[in-house]
């Protein structure tokens, strides 16, 4: 909660974000907070039914929730089909904007003479900007970043710090790259020969659309021949690996520690959970959800939710199941023999 943010009336929030108001319109909301235990003066949200029990004990001033949860709520409320989205909008009102650095370049920054840098660009300490780089209006390049030859950063794009942008990478408007991210390193390409592994030149680059977010220590490899491409609105969590020539559709979101192997095409509006492993040269349709720890070894050509991870279980149960799994093919064959025997007896 920010002391600098003004309070908002509950009725004003309802009108602004299209919610149904249940409670006094003049109730003052001073910030956002958790549902449990809740803090007086703040507004919380309920989007997961597992936390419904906290409605009865929360000390929050109000809550954002779904219509089906409203009957159990004793607190003033904003009712909407997507409470998490409404909460995000409200939290934005109370989040003070980060101080914007002044335009200009730090004395320790190295900027190539033929780089084109807009007047409103801010370049922090120990930055290296290569030849023929283009930095559009409002770009912020944080401390220790490297932007290699011929890269282009669109209007309002931010490199937070210690980011590495490879040669020829193109980034759209208002992209946000967190510390340690590497965009445009060589893809993992080697050909096996009689003398060992021969490195394949990675001749493509990386193209990011507008408003792409790249998490801390995430890597996006440059293409082997064509470019690796992320469409507008793609969001990558921390420590995500995107292989060479991958294409990701608009507004797809990928959670942390997921790896996508080369030349896979992922559609628009997909939701991919954490630690998912996606093989190479696959196609994933639009509007696919893949739950965490899943392994994707074949194309998913239809929208829907897919899972393959094994949920945690008590160790003894897991060990018994693992032992049974090792004999699964044997059991399958035995069942088939039994079925054939029964059919023979019936015949």
C-alpha positions as YAML, in Angstrom:
chain: A
units: angstrom
residues:
- id: 1
  name: UNK
  ca: [0.00, 0.00, 0.00]
- id: 2
  name: UNK
  ca: [1.35, 3.39, -0.93]
- id: 3
  name: UNK
  ca: [0.85, 6.39, 1.36]
- id: 4
  name: UNK
  ca: [1.21, 8.66, -1.66]
- id: 5
  name: UNK
  ca: [-1.78, 7.15, -3.47]
- id: 6
  name: UNK
  ca: [-5.11, 8.89, -2.87]
- id: 7
  name: UNK
  ca: [-8.03, 6.94, -1.40]
- id: 8
  name: UNK
  ca: [-10.81, 5.85, -3.76]
- id: 9
  name: UNK
  ca: [-14.48, 5.43, -2.98]
- id: 10
  name: UNK
  ca: [-15.89, 1.94, -3.43]
- id: 11
  name: UNK
  ca: [-18.65, 3.24, -5.69]
- id: 12
  name: UNK
  ca: [-16.09, 5.01, -7.86]
- id: 13
  name: UNK
  ca: [-14.15, 1.76, -8.27]
- id: 14
  name: UNK
  ca: [-17.35, -0.07, -9.20]
- id: 15
  name: UNK
  ca: [-18.18, 2.45, -11.93]
- id: 16
  name: UNK
  ca: [-14.66, 2.64, -13.27]
- id: 17
  name: UNK
  ca: [-14.23, -1.13, -13.68]
- id: 18
  name: UNK
  ca: [-17.78, -2.24, -14.44]
- id: 19
  name: UNK
  ca: [-18.53, -4.05, -11.19]
- id: 20
  name: UNK
  ca: [-21.77, -4.57, -9.31]
- id: 21
  name: UNK
  ca: [-21.60, -2.72, -6.00]
- id: 22
  name: UNK
  ca: [-22.70, -4.48, -2.80]
- id: 23
  name: UNK
  ca: [-22.15, -2.05, 0.05]
- id: 24
  name: UNK
  ca: [-21.78, 1.68, 0.73]
- id: 25
  name: UNK
  ca: [-20.66, 3.68, -2.28]
- id: 26
  name: UNK
  ca: [-18.90, 6.19, 0.00]
- id: 27
  name: UNK
  ca: [-16.66, 3.60, 1.65]
- id: 28
  name: UNK
  ca: [-13.06, 4.82, 1.40]
- id: 29
  name: UNK
  ca: [-10.48, 2.37, 0.05]
- id: 30
  name: UNK
  ca: [-6.90, 3.31, 0.93]
- id: 31
  name: UNK
  ca: [-5.01, 0.44, -0.68]
- id: 32
  name: UNK
  ca: [-5.00, -3.21, -1.62]
- id: 33
  name: UNK
  ca: [-4.22, -6.20, 0.57]
- id: 34
  name: UNK
  ca: [-4.63, -9.90, 1.22]
- id: 35
  name: UNK
  ca: [-7.95, -11.46, 2.14]
- id: 36
  name: UNK
  ca: [-6.44, -13.21, 5.16]
- id: 37
  name: UNK
  ca: [-6.02, -11.86, 7.71]
- id: 38
  name: UNK
  ca: [-6.93, -8.64, 5.92]
- id: 39
  name: UNK
  ca: [-6.10, -5.06, 6.81]
- id: 40
  name: UNK
  ca: [-8.62, -2.32, 7.58]
- id: 41
  name: UNK
  ca: [-8.94, 0.23, 4.80]
- id: 42
  name: UNK
  ca: [-7.81, -2.16, 2.06]
- id: 43
  name: UNK
  ca: [-9.64, -4.08, -0.63]
- id: 44
  name: UNK
  ca: [-8.87, -7.78, -1.16]
- id: 45
  name: UNK
  ca: [-9.98, -10.29, -3.76]
- id: 46
  name: UNK
  ca: [-11.32, -13.85, -3.87]
- id: 47
  name: UNK
  ca: [-10.72, -15.77, -7.08]
- id: 48
  name: UNK
  ca: [-10.03, -19.26, -5.70]
- id: 49
  name: UNK
  ca: [-12.79, -21.12, -3.87]
- id: 50
  name: UNK
  ca: [-10.27, -22.68, -1.49]
- id: 51
  name: UNK
  ca: [-10.01, -19.33, 0.29]
- id: 52
  name: UNK
  ca: [-13.75, -18.72, 0.59]
- id: 53
  name: UNK
  ca: [-13.62, -19.58, 4.29]
- id: 54
  name: UNK
  ca: [-11.64, -16.38, 4.95]
- id: 55
  name: UNK
  ca: [-14.61, -14.22, 3.96]
- id: 56
  name: UNK
  ca: [-16.04, -14.66, 7.46]
- id: 57
  name: UNK
  ca: [-12.92, -13.55, 9.35]
- id: 58
  name: UNK
  ca: [-11.19, -11.06, 7.02]
- id: 59
  name: UNK
  ca: [-10.50, -7.59, 8.42]
- id: 60
  name: UNK
  ca: [-10.35, -6.06, 4.94]
- id: 61
  name: UNK
  ca: [-12.66, -3.13, 4.23]
- id: 62
  name: UNK
  ca: [-14.04, -4.73, 1.04]
- id: 63
  name: UNK
  ca: [-13.46, -7.62, -1.33]
- id: 64
  name: UNK
  ca: [-13.70, -8.27, -5.07]
- id: 65
  name: UNK
  ca: [-15.38, -11.59, -5.82]
- id: 66
  name: UNK
  ca: [-17.54, -13.59, -8.25]
- id: 67
  name: UNK
  ca: [-21.34, -13.51, -8.19]
- id: 68
  name: UNK
  ca: [-21.49, -17.09, -6.86]
- id: 69
  name: UNK
  ca: [-19.43, -16.09, -3.80]
- id: 70
  name: UNK
  ca: [-21.40, -12.95, -2.96]
- id: 71
  name: UNK
  ca: [-24.03, -14.72, -0.83]
- id: 72
  name: UNK
  ca: [-21.38, -15.84, 1.67]
- id: 73
  name: UNK
  ca: [-19.72, -12.43, 1.94]
- id: 74
  name: UNK
  ca: [-20.40, -10.21, 4.95]
- id: 75
  name: UNK
  ca: [-18.04, -7.50, 3.68]
- id: 76
  name: UNK
  ca: [-18.82, -4.71, 1.22]
- id: 77
  name: UNK
  ca: [-17.97, -6.07, -2.20]
- id: 78
  name: UNK
  ca: [-17.36, -5.45, -5.86]
- id: 79
  name: UNK
  ca: [-18.90, -8.29, -7.84]
- id: 80
  name: UNK
  ca: [-17.44, -9.31, -11.20]
- id: 81
  name: UNK
  ca: [-16.92, -12.48, -13.23]
- id: 82
  name: UNK
  ca: [-13.14, -11.93, -13.21]
- id: 83
  name: UNK
  ca: [-12.16, -10.68, -9.74]
- id: 84
  name: UNK
  ca: [-8.45, -11.20, -10.31]
- id: 85
  name: UNK
  ca: [-8.50, -8.85, -13.30]
- id: 86
  name: UNK
  ca: [-10.44, -6.21, -11.34]
- id: 87
  name: UNK
  ca: [-8.01, -6.54, -8.44]
- id: 88
  name: UNK
  ca: [-5.12, -6.00, -10.87]
- id: 89
  name: UNK
  ca: [-6.76, -2.81, -12.17]
- id: 90
  name: UNK
  ca: [-7.30, -1.52, -8.63]
- id: 91
  name: UNK
  ca: [-3.78, -2.43, -7.52]
- id: 92
  name: UNK
  ca: [-2.45, -0.41, -10.45]
- id: 93
  name: UNK
  ca: [-4.17, 2.68, -9.07]
- id: 94
  name: UNK
  ca: [-2.25, 2.30, -5.82]
- id: 95
  name: UNK
  ca: [1.11, 1.36, -7.36]
- id: 96
  name: UNK
  ca: [3.27, 4.48, -7.61]
- id: 97
  name: UNK
  ca: [5.13, 4.70, -10.91]
- id: 98
  name: UNK
  ca: [8.83, 4.01, -10.65]
- id: 99
  name: UNK
  ca: [10.96, 7.13, -10.84]
- id: 100
  name: UNK
  ca: [11.93, 7.70, -14.45]
- id: 101
  name: UNK
  ca: [15.61, 8.35, -15.06]
- id: 102
  name: UNK
  ca: [16.51, 11.57, -16.77]
- id: 103
  name: UNK
  ca: [17.34, 11.32, -20.48]
- id: 104
  name: UNK
  ca: [20.99, 11.10, -21.26]
- id: 105
  name: UNK
  ca: [23.88, 8.69, -20.87]
- id: 106
  name: UNK
  ca: [26.07, 7.90, -17.90]
- id: 107
  name: UNK
  ca: [29.73, 8.82, -18.19]
- id: 108
  name: UNK
  ca: [30.76, 5.16, -17.99]
- id: 109
  name: UNK
  ca: [28.47, 4.07, -20.85]
- id: 110
  name: UNK
  ca: [30.01, 3.16, -24.20]
- id: 111
  name: UNK
  ca: [27.85, 4.13, -27.19]
- id: 112
  name: UNK
  ca: [28.99, 3.53, -30.77]
- id: 113
  name: UNK
  ca: [29.26, 6.69, -32.85]
- id: 114
  name: UNK
  ca: [26.86, 5.40, -35.50]
- id: 115
  name: UNK
  ca: [24.18, 4.24, -33.06]
- id: 116
  name: UNK
  ca: [20.93, 6.21, -33.35]
- id: 117
  name: UNK
  ca: [19.75, 7.26, -29.90]
- id: 118
  name: UNK
  ca: [16.55, 9.30, -29.51]
- id: 119
  name: UNK
  ca: [16.79, 12.41, -27.31]
- id: 120
  name: UNK
  ca: [14.56, 10.95, -24.58]
- id: 121
  name: UNK
  ca: [16.60, 7.74, -24.12]
- id: 122
  name: UNK
  ca: [18.22, 7.06, -20.76]
- id: 123
  name: UNK
  ca: [21.43, 4.99, -20.70]
- id: 124
  name: UNK
  ca: [22.72, 3.96, -17.27]
- id: 125
  name: UNK
  ca: [26.18, 3.13, -15.99]
- id: 126
  name: UNK
  ca: [28.45, 0.55, -17.64]
- id: 127
  name: UNK
  ca: [26.18, 0.03, -20.65]
- id: 128
  name: UNK
  ca: [27.58, -0.96, -24.03]
- id: 129
  name: UNK
  ca: [25.67, 0.07, -27.16]
- id: 130
  name: UNK
  ca: [27.02, -1.38, -30.41]
- id: 131
  name: UNK
  ca: [27.28, -0.07, -33.93]
- id: 132
  name: UNK
  ca: [24.09, 0.65, -35.90]
- id: 133
  name: UNK
  ca: [21.86, 0.14, -32.85]
- id: 134
  name: UNK
  ca: [18.56, 2.04, -32.85]
- id: 135
  name: UNK
  ca: [17.06, 3.19, -29.53]
- id: 136
  name: UNK
  ca: [13.64, 4.79, -30.02]
- id: 137
  name: UNK
  ca: [12.02, 7.49, -27.88]
- id: 138
  name: UNK
  ca: [11.60, 6.69, -24.22]
- id: 139
  name: UNK
  ca: [13.88, 3.63, -24.15]
- id: 140
  name: UNK
  ca: [15.53, 2.93, -20.80]
- id: 141
  name: UNK
  ca: [18.74, 0.90, -20.75]
- id: 142
  name: UNK
  ca: [19.62, -0.10, -17.20]
- id: 143
  name: UNK
  ca: [23.04, -0.64, -15.62]
- id: 144
  name: UNK
  ca: [25.39, -3.17, -17.16]
- id: 145
  name: UNK
  ca: [23.30, -3.93, -20.26]
- id: 146
  name: UNK
  ca: [24.84, -4.87, -23.61]
- id: 147
  name: UNK
  ca: [23.03, -4.13, -26.87]
- id: 148
  name: UNK
  ca: [24.92, -5.60, -29.81]
- id: 149
  name: UNK
  ca: [25.32, -4.39, -33.37]
- id: 150
  name: UNK
  ca: [22.18, -3.60, -35.36]
- id: 151
  name: UNK
  ca: [19.67, -4.26, -32.58]
- id: 152
  name: UNK
  ca: [16.54, -2.09, -32.51]
- id: 153
  name: UNK
  ca: [14.57, -1.25, -29.35]
- id: 154
  name: UNK
  ca: [11.11, 0.19, -29.86]
- id: 155
  name: UNK
  ca: [9.50, 3.16, -28.17]
- id: 156
  name: UNK
  ca: [9.25, 2.91, -24.38]
- id: 157
  name: UNK
  ca: [11.08, -0.41, -24.11]
- id: 158
  name: UNK
  ca: [12.90, -1.02, -20.82]
- id: 159
  name: UNK
  ca: [15.97, -3.14, -20.13]
- id: 160
  name: UNK
  ca: [16.04, -3.20, -16.33]
- id: 161
  name: UNK
  ca: [19.70, -4.13, -15.92]
- id: 162
  name: UNK
  ca: [22.39, -6.68, -16.81]
- id: 163
  name: UNK
  ca: [20.45, -7.70, -19.93]
- id: 164
  name: UNK
  ca: [22.15, -8.88, -23.12]
- id: 165
  name: UNK
  ca: [20.52, -8.13, -26.47]
- id: 166
  name: UNK
  ca: [22.21, -9.88, -29.37]
- id: 167
  name: UNK
  ca: [23.06, -8.60, -32.82]
- id: 168
  name: UNK
  ca: [20.13, -7.69, -35.02]
- id: 169
  name: UNK
  ca: [17.46, -8.31, -32.39]
- id: 170
  name: UNK
  ca: [14.29, -6.28, -32.94]
- id: 171
  name: UNK
  ca: [12.04, -5.38, -30.01]
- id: 172
  name: UNK
  ca: [8.69, -3.65, -30.34]
- id: 173
  name: UNK
  ca: [7.14, -0.88, -28.28]
- id: 174
  name: UNK
  ca: [6.92, -0.99, -24.47]
- id: 175
  name: UNK
  ca: [8.72, -4.30, -24.00]
- id: 176
  name: UNK
  ca: [10.01, -4.97, -20.50]
- id: 177
  name: UNK
  ca: [13.11, -7.11, -19.98]
- id: 178
  name: UNK
  ca: [14.11, -8.08, -16.45]
- id: 179
  name: UNK
  ca: [17.67, -8.49, -15.12]
- id: 180
  name: UNK
  ca: [19.88, -11.21, -16.50]
- id: 181
  name: UNK
  ca: [17.78, -11.95, -19.58]
- id: 182
  name: UNK
  ca: [19.62, -12.90, -22.76]
- id: 183
  name: UNK
  ca: [17.84, -12.27, -26.05]
- id: 184
  name: UNK
  ca: [19.55, -13.38, -29.22]
- id: 185
  name: UNK
  ca: [22.28, -15.75, -28.05]
- id: 186
  name: UNK
  ca: [23.16, -18.57, -30.43]
- id: 187
  name: UNK
  ca: [20.65, -21.36, -30.74]
- id: 188
  name: UNK
  ca: [21.76, -24.87, -29.79]
- id: 189
  name: UNK
  ca: [22.70, -26.22, -33.22]
- id: 190
  name: UNK
  ca: [25.37, -28.84, -33.87]
- id: 191
  name: UNK
  ca: [25.86, -31.47, -36.58]
- id: 192
  name: UNK
  ca: [27.57, -34.72, -35.69]
- id: 193
  name: UNK
  ca: [30.48, -35.76, -37.89]
- id: 194
  name: UNK
  ca: [33.41, -38.16, -37.81]
- id: 195
  name: UNK
  ca: [35.50, -35.64, -35.88]
- id: 196
  name: UNK
  ca: [32.79, -34.82, -33.35]
- id: 197
  name: UNK
  ca: [30.24, -32.02, -33.22]
- id: 198
  name: UNK
  ca: [30.35, -29.19, -35.78]
- id: 199
  name: UNK
  ca: [28.68, -25.95, -34.73]
- id: 200
  name: UNK
  ca: [25.99, -24.74, -37.14]
- id: 201
  name: UNK
  ca: [26.04, -20.95, -37.67]
- id: 202
  name: UNK
  ca: [22.91, -19.32, -36.28]
- id: 203
  name: UNK
  ca: [22.03, -16.88, -39.04]
- id: 204
  name: UNK
  ca: [18.63, -15.65, -37.87]
- id: 205
  name: UNK
  ca: [17.82, -13.26, -35.06]
- id: 206
  name: UNK
  ca: [14.96, -12.59, -32.60]
- id: 207
  name: UNK
  ca: [11.89, -10.45, -33.20]
- id: 208
  name: UNK
  ca: [9.68, -9.39, -30.28]
- id: 209
  name: UNK
  ca: [6.32, -7.69, -30.78]
- id: 210
  name: UNK
  ca: [4.89, -4.88, -28.70]
- id: 211
  name: UNK
  ca: [4.46, -5.16, -24.92]
- id: 212
  name: UNK
  ca: [6.40, -8.40, -24.58]
- id: 213
  name: UNK
  ca: [7.71, -9.11, -21.07]
- id: 214
  name: UNK
  ca: [10.81, -11.23, -20.52]
- id: 215
  name: UNK
  ca: [11.52, -12.50, -17.01]
- id: 216
  name: UNK
  ca: [14.78, -12.52, -15.10]
- id: 217
  name: UNK
  ca: [17.44, -14.92, -16.42]
- id: 218
  name: UNK
  ca: [15.20, -15.99, -19.30]
- id: 219
  name: UNK
  ca: [16.90, -16.83, -22.60]
- id: 220
  name: UNK
  ca: [15.54, -16.49, -26.13]
- id: 221
  name: UNK
  ca: [17.80, -18.03, -28.75]
- id: 222
  name: UNK
  ca: [18.32, -16.50, -32.17]
- id: 223
  name: UNK
  ca: [17.09, -18.46, -35.16]
- id: 224
  name: UNK
  ca: [19.24, -20.89, -37.10]
- id: 225
  name: UNK
  ca: [17.97, -19.60, -40.47]
- id: 226
  name: UNK
  ca: [14.70, -17.71, -39.92]
- id: 227
  name: UNK
  ca: [14.01, -15.57, -36.86]
- id: 228
  name: UNK
  ca: [12.73, -16.63, -33.47]
- id: 229
  name: UNK
  ca: [9.48, -14.65, -33.08]
- id: 230
  name: UNK
  ca: [7.31, -13.64, -30.13]
- id: 231
  name: UNK
  ca: [4.08, -11.84, -31.01]
- id: 232
  name: UNK
  ca: [2.49, -8.87, -29.24]
- id: 233
  name: UNK
  ca: [1.66, -9.31, -25.57]
- id: 234
  name: UNK
  ca: [3.64, -12.50, -24.91]
- id: 235
  name: UNK
  ca: [4.71, -12.80, -21.26]
- id: 236
  name: UNK
  ca: [7.61, -15.01, -20.17]
- id: 237
  name: UNK
  ca: [8.33, -15.72, -16.51]
- id: 238
  name: UNK
  ca: [11.79, -16.09, -14.98]
- id: 239
  name: UNK
  ca: [14.23, -18.75, -16.22]
- id: 240
  name: UNK
  ca: [12.29, -19.71, -19.34]
- id: 241
  name: UNK
  ca: [14.24, -21.17, -22.29]
- id: 242
  name: UNK
  ca: [13.00, -20.45, -25.82]
- id: 243
  name: UNK
  ca: [14.89, -22.40, -28.48]
- id: 244
  name: UNK
  ca: [15.88, -21.25, -31.95]
- id: 245
  name: UNK
  ca: [13.16, -20.63, -34.56]
- id: 246
  name: UNK
  ca: [10.35, -20.95, -32.02]
- id: 247
  name: UNK
  ca: [7.26, -18.87, -32.81]
- id: 248
  name: UNK
  ca: [4.87, -17.84, -30.03]
- id: 249
  name: UNK
  ca: [1.46, -16.32, -30.72]
- id: 250
  name: UNK
  ca: [-0.18, -13.21, -29.32]
- id: 251
  name: UNK
  ca: [-0.88, -12.96, -25.57]
- id: 252
  name: UNK
  ca: [0.53, -16.38, -24.69]
- id: 253
  name: UNK
  ca: [1.88, -16.64, -21.13]
- id: 254
  name: UNK
  ca: [4.64, -19.06, -20.06]
- id: 255
  name: UNK
  ca: [5.50, -19.68, -16.39]
- id: 256
  name: UNK
  ca: [8.95, -20.15, -14.90]
- id: 257
  name: UNK
  ca: [11.47, -22.88, -15.70]
- id: 258
  name: UNK
  ca: [9.66, -24.00, -18.85]
- id: 259
  name: UNK
  ca: [11.75, -25.03, -21.84]
- id: 260
  name: UNK
  ca: [10.62, -24.90, -25.47]
- id: 261
  name: UNK
  ca: [12.83, -26.75, -27.95]
- id: 262
  name: UNK
  ca: [13.65, -25.42, -31.40]
- id: 263
  name: UNK
  ca: [11.23, -24.81, -34.27]
- id: 264
  name: UNK
  ca: [8.09, -25.35, -32.21]
- id: 265
  name: UNK
  ca: [5.10, -23.15, -33.00]
- id: 266
  name: UNK
  ca: [2.89, -22.10, -30.07]
- id: 267
  name: UNK
  ca: [-0.46, -20.46, -30.78]
- id: 268
  name: UNK
  ca: [-2.14, -17.38, -29.36]
- id: 269
  name: UNK
  ca: [-3.61, -17.03, -25.85]
- id: 270
  name: UNK
  ca: [-1.98, -20.19, -24.54]
- id: 271
  name: UNK
  ca: [-1.33, -20.66, -20.82]
- id: 272
  name: UNK
  ca: [1.74, -22.78, -20.12]
- id: 273
  name: UNK
  ca: [2.52, -23.72, -16.53]
- id: 274
  name: UNK
  ca: [5.84, -23.91, -14.74]
- id: 275
  name: UNK
  ca: [8.57, -26.46, -15.55]
- id: 276
  name: UNK
  ca: [6.82, -27.67, -18.70]
- id: 277
  name: UNK
  ca: [9.08, -29.41, -21.25]
- id: 278
  name: UNK
  ca: [8.00, -28.89, -24.87]
- id: 279
  name: UNK
  ca: [9.78, -30.87, -27.58]
- id: 280
  name: UNK
  ca: [11.01, -29.48, -30.87]
- id: 281
  name: UNK
  ca: [9.26, -29.17, -34.24]
- id: 282
  name: UNK
  ca: [5.78, -29.36, -32.66]
- id: 283
  name: UNK
  ca: [2.62, -27.31, -33.17]
- id: 284
  name: UNK
  ca: [0.43, -26.13, -30.31]
- id: 285
  name: UNK
  ca: [-2.96, -24.68, -31.19]
- id: 286
  name: UNK
  ca: [-4.44, -21.41, -30.00]
- id: 287
  name: UNK
  ca: [-6.10, -21.38, -26.55]
- id: 288
  name: UNK
  ca: [-4.23, -24.38, -25.16]
- id: 289
  name: UNK
  ca: [-3.54, -24.69, -21.43]
- id: 290
  name: UNK
  ca: [-0.68, -26.96, -20.30]
- id: 291
  name: UNK
  ca: [-0.45, -27.63, -16.57]
- id: 292
  name: UNK
  ca: [2.83, -27.49, -14.68]
- id: 293
  name: UNK
  ca: [5.47, -30.22, -14.94]
- id: 294
  name: UNK
  ca: [3.94, -31.62, -18.12]
- id: 295
  name: UNK
  ca: [6.03, -33.13, -20.92]
- id: 296
  name: UNK
  ca: [4.80, -32.36, -24.43]
- id: 297
  name: UNK
  ca: [6.20, -34.81, -27.01]
- id: 298
  name: UNK
  ca: [3.63, -34.45, -29.79]
- id: 299
  name: UNK
  ca: [1.63, -31.63, -31.36]
- id: 300
  name: UNK
  ca: [-1.49, -30.38, -29.58]
- id: 301
  name: UNK
  ca: [-3.80, -29.41, -32.43]
- id: 302
  name: UNK
  ca: [-6.99, -28.60, -30.53]
- id: 303
  name: UNK
  ca: [-7.79, -26.04, -27.81]
- id: 304
  name: UNK
  ca: [-8.16, -27.41, -24.29]
- id: 305
  name: UNK
  ca: [-6.26, -28.31, -21.15]
- id: 306
  name: UNK
  ca: [-3.45, -30.87, -21.25]
- id: 307
  name: UNK
  ca: [-1.53, -32.48, -18.39]
- id: 308
  name: UNK
  ca: [1.09, -35.17, -17.92]
- id: 309
  name: UNK
  ca: [2.81, -34.42, -14.62]
- id: 310
  name: UNK
  ca: [2.42, -36.89, -11.75]
- id: 311
  name: UNK
  ca: [1.05, -35.28, -8.61]
- id: 312
  name: UNK
  ca: [2.94, -35.74, -5.35]
- id: 313
  name: UNK
  ca: [1.84, -38.63, -3.14]
- id: 314
  name: UNK
  ca: [3.06, -40.18, 0.11]
- id: 315
  name: UNK
  ca: [6.42, -41.78, -0.62]
- id: 316
  name: UNK
  ca: [5.30, -45.35, 0.07]
- id: 317
  name: UNK
  ca: [2.33, -44.96, -2.29]
- id: 318
  name: UNK
  ca: [4.53, -43.41, -4.96]
- id: 319
  name: UNK
  ca: [7.09, -46.23, -4.71]
- id: 320
  name: UNK
  ca: [4.39, -48.88, -5.12]
- id: 321
  name: UNK
  ca: [2.94, -47.05, -8.11]
- id: 322
  name: UNK
  ca: [6.39, -46.63, -9.66]
- id: 323
  name: UNK
  ca: [7.06, -50.34, -9.28]
- id: 324
  name: UNK
  ca: [3.72, -51.15, -10.88]
- id: 325
  name: UNK
  ca: [4.42, -48.79, -13.75]
- id: 326
  name: UNK
  ca: [7.58, -50.74, -14.60]
- id: 327
  name: UNK
  ca: [5.37, -53.80, -15.20]
- id: 328
  name: UNK
  ca: [2.59, -51.97, -17.01]
- id: 329
  name: UNK
  ca: [3.35, -53.45, -20.43]
- id: 330
  name: UNK
  ca: [3.50, -56.93, -18.94]
- id: 331
  name: UNK
  ca: [0.14, -56.37, -17.24]
- id: 332
  name: UNK
  ca: [-1.37, -55.07, -20.47]
- id: 333
  name: UNK
  ca: [-0.29, -58.19, -22.33]
- id: 334
  name: UNK
  ca: [-1.70, -60.40, -19.59]
- id: 335
  name: UNK
  ca: [-5.07, -58.62, -19.76]
- id: 336
  name: UNK
  ca: [-5.15, -59.10, -23.54]
- id: 337
  name: UNK
  ca: [-4.42, -62.84, -23.13]
- id: 338
  name: UNK
  ca: [-7.22, -63.13, -20.58]
- id: 339
  name: UNK
  ca: [-9.66, -61.34, -22.87]
- id: 340
  name: UNK
  ca: [-8.77, -63.59, -25.78]
- id: 341
  name: UNK
  ca: [-9.27, -66.62, -23.53]
- id: 342
  name: UNK
  ca: [-12.71, -65.46, -22.49]
- id: 343
  name: UNK
  ca: [-13.72, -64.77, -26.10]
- id: 344
  name: UNK
  ca: [-12.51, -68.25, -27.05]
- id: 345
  name: UNK
  ca: [-14.59, -69.81, -24.23]
- id: 346
  name: UNK
  ca: [-17.67, -67.79, -25.24]
- id: 347
  name: UNK
  ca: [-17.20, -68.78, -28.89]
...
